[in-house]
Amino acid sequence: MLPSTYNLYPEISPYHFEHLQVTNSHEIYYEECGSPNGQPIIFLHGGPGSGCNSSQRRFFDPNHYRIILTDQRGCGRSKPLGETIENTTEHLVHDLEKLRHHLNIESWIVFGGSWGSTLGIAYAIAHPACVKGLILRGIFLSRPSELDWFLKDVSQFFPEALQQLRGYLPESERDQLLDAYSSRIFSDDVKLSVPAAIAWNAFESSIMSLRPSTSNNAVSDDIQVARAKIQLHYILNECFVGQRNLLQEVSTISHIPTVIVQGRYDMVCPPITAWELKQALPDAEYYVIDDAGHSAMEPGTTSALISATDRFKSL
């Protein structure tokens, strides 16, 4: 049974933010909000490549939680922006551990959606003693079937969106979407990289919600290119988990309290993956939101996620 309606908490500002040097070349941005002495919870953004934003602080009670948001390597406010060298899932897991030690946190709750659910699962498998609970939304495990859906099979529901993505390219390149977009987005010529990145990012945005979004989240050209670079880098490498069977590996974290929230009409990460994760984690709470797509900001999904963070106060 789905919980009662929950609304986003009021807007808050960080009480601390800085960059953490994780390698000689990478610095990751992180911020802390809410209660400095509260229960630690970390937000893992999606994409890969998206970065965090201020609305994501609002899933958590600021009077209870020590809320930590971080931009993954190459994303958002992390440096260098758009860098793909030394940027793999294993590196991101390493960064989370380095951040945890830096903040003197013994264990924390991990909250991640979409690509953030993949990273949250990979982190929990690597460091189960450090994870008090998992809240996962829009489940993605980077299997070939999921990547094929995103760039091919989704046309069964959004033919115009995929046609627009393909139509940006010359006809001779439309059957090699990843290579064609990569060659432009990784170009040093901004006349090639920026328009291609905008076209690439617009595709995912257009299939994000059950109902068309009216929000206008304008971002700079640099962010557009960086987001597309990181996402393409990961997709081209099966998000660096393609050789693993995460559904088998999660048996090692079955003792961790877990909530799975999934939009019934999620066109980015179809519900079958969330269902299979629930079968692999029989004790997990599993909520399907019947009037939602992929976005965490659709009312039913938002409510279920905040319900989970409220109930996890008792962990």
PyMOL commands that set and color helices and strands:
alter all, ss='L'
color gray80, all
select helices_A, chain A and resi 54-59+89-102+115-126+128-130+144-151+153-156+159-167+171-173+177-185+190-206+221-236+238-240+246-253+271-280+299-314
alter helices_A, ss='H'
color red, helices_A
select strands_A, chain A and resi 16-21+27-34+39-44+65-70+108-113+131-137+258-263+285-289
alter strands_A, ss='S'
color yellow, strands_A
deselect
rebuild
show_as cartoon
